[in-house]
Amino acid sequence: MRTPTRATRIGAAAALLSALLMGGTVSATTADAAATSVGSICYSDLPSQAHDTLDLIDQGGPFPYSQDGTVFSNREGVLPGQSYGYYHEYTVITPGSSTRGARRIVTGEEYQEDYYTSDHYATFDLIDFGC
């Protein structure tokens, strides 16, 4: 079993607090959206391909797609508001897909939080490495 080197965060409240502590702007609308759209998921409940992606992130690559590691701008406003460049995205390979598919890991740099989305940024789950 992988011993994660990433920091563990529990729930959307911790992510919102992180945004506030970093001086990010979190409006009531953004906070409500993040609270309803950001859940949590146990590391053990992730698909095995997400484990592979997290391992690659910890190793610094190499990544399967040129877009991996690029800035995720959070245009959807689902994640807590942060300055541009705070979030980065990585592909979680979808077996049988001829494209990158919809699954991603999005990382937050300062607090090393990791989010998983299986629906191309419509919803996110904060990864809990403690379960």
C-alpha positions as CSV (number, residue, x, y, z in Angstrom):
1,M,0.0,0.0,0.0
2,R,1.2,3.5,-0.9
3,T,2.2,5.7,2.0
4,P,1.1,9.1,0.8
5,T,3.5,12.0,1.0
6,R,0.7,14.5,0.3
7,A,-1.0,16.3,3.2
8,T,-4.4,15.0,4.2
9,R,-7.4,17.3,4.2
10,I,-10.9,16.4,5.5
11,G,-14.0,17.9,3.9
12,A,-14.8,21.1,2.0
13,A,-14.5,23.2,5.2
14,A,-10.7,22.6,5.4
15,A,-10.3,23.6,1.7
16,L,-12.3,26.8,2.2
17,L,-10.3,27.6,5.3
18,S,-7.2,27.1,3.3
19,A,-8.4,29.6,0.7
20,L,-9.2,32.2,3.4
21,L,-5.8,31.7,5.1
22,M,-4.0,32.2,1.8
23,G,-5.8,35.5,1.3
24,G,-8.0,34.1,-1.5
25,T,-11.4,35.5,-2.0
26,V,-14.3,33.3,-1.2
27,S,-17.7,34.8,-1.7
28,A,-20.8,33.3,-0.2
29,T,-21.8,32.0,-3.6
30,T,-18.3,30.4,-4.1
31,A,-18.4,29.0,-0.6
32,D,-21.8,27.6,-1.1
33,A,-20.8,26.1,-4.5
34,A,-17.7,24.6,-3.0
35,A,-19.5,23.2,0.0
36,T,-22.1,21.5,-2.2
37,S,-19.7,20.4,-5.0
38,V,-16.6,19.4,-3.1
39,G,-17.1,16.2,-1.2
40,S,-14.5,13.8,0.1
41,I,-13.3,10.4,-1.0
42,C,-11.1,7.8,0.7
43,Y,-7.9,7.1,-1.0
44,S,-8.8,3.4,-0.9
45,D,-12.1,4.1,-2.9
46,L,-10.3,5.7,-5.8
47,P,-9.9,3.8,-9.0
48,S,-6.4,2.1,-9.3
49,Q,-5.5,4.5,-12.2
50,A,-5.9,7.5,-9.7
51,H,-3.4,5.8,-7.4
52,D,-1.0,5.5,-10.4
53,T,-1.5,9.2,-11.2
54,L,-0.9,10.2,-7.6
55,D,2.3,8.1,-7.6
56,L,3.5,9.9,-10.8
57,I,2.8,13.3,-9.2
58,D,4.9,12.3,-6.2
59,Q,7.7,11.2,-8.5
60,G,7.5,14.3,-10.7
61,G,6.5,12.2,-13.8
62,P,6.9,11.3,-16.5
63,F,3.2,11.9,-17.4
64,P,1.2,10.3,-20.2
65,Y,-0.2,13.5,-21.6
66,S,1.4,16.9,-22.4
67,Q,-1.4,18.6,-20.6
68,D,-0.5,16.9,-17.3
69,G,0.9,19.4,-14.8
70,T,-0.6,22.4,-16.5
71,V,-2.4,25.1,-14.5
72,F,-6.1,24.4,-13.7
73,S,-7.8,27.8,-13.6
74,N,-11.0,26.7,-11.8
75,R,-13.2,28.5,-14.2
76,E,-16.1,26.5,-13.0
77,G,-15.6,27.9,-9.5
78,V,-16.2,24.6,-7.8
79,L,-12.9,24.5,-5.9
80,P,-12.1,27.2,-3.3
81,G,-11.0,30.4,-4.9
82,Q,-7.2,30.8,-5.2
83,S,-4.8,32.8,-7.3
84,Y,-4.0,31.7,-10.9
85,G,-1.4,29.0,-10.9
86,Y,-2.4,27.5,-7.5
87,Y,-4.1,24.4,-9.0
88,H,-2.6,22.0,-11.5
89,E,-4.4,19.1,-13.3
90,Y,-3.3,15.6,-14.1
91,T,-5.0,12.9,-16.2
92,V,-6.4,9.8,-14.6
93,I,-6.3,7.2,-17.4
94,T,-9.7,5.7,-18.3
95,P,-9.3,2.2,-19.6
96,G,-10.8,1.7,-23.1
97,S,-11.0,5.5,-23.8
98,S,-9.4,6.8,-26.9
99,T,-9.1,10.3,-25.4
100,R,-8.0,11.6,-22.0
101,G,-11.4,10.9,-20.7
102,A,-13.1,12.8,-17.9
103,R,-11.2,11.8,-14.8
104,R,-8.6,14.1,-13.3
105,I,-6.5,14.7,-10.2
106,V,-6.3,18.5,-9.4
107,T,-3.6,19.5,-6.9
108,G,-3.4,22.6,-4.7
109,E,0.2,23.7,-4.2
110,E,0.4,25.5,-0.9
111,Y,-1.5,23.0,1.2
112,Q,-0.8,20.0,-1.1
113,E,-4.5,19.1,-1.2
114,D,-5.5,16.6,-3.9
115,Y,-8.9,16.5,-5.5
116,Y,-10.5,13.8,-7.7
117,T,-13.1,14.4,-10.4
118,S,-14.7,11.7,-12.5
119,D,-17.0,14.0,-14.4
120,H,-14.6,16.6,-16.0
121,Y,-14.7,19.2,-13.3
122,A,-18.5,19.2,-12.5
123,T,-17.8,17.9,-9.0
124,F,-14.7,17.3,-7.0
125,D,-13.8,15.1,-4.0
126,L,-11.0,16.0,-1.6
127,I,-8.8,12.9,-1.3
128,D,-8.6,11.6,2.3
129,F,-5.4,9.5,2.6
130,G,-6.3,8.4,6.1
131,C,-9.0,5.9,5.1
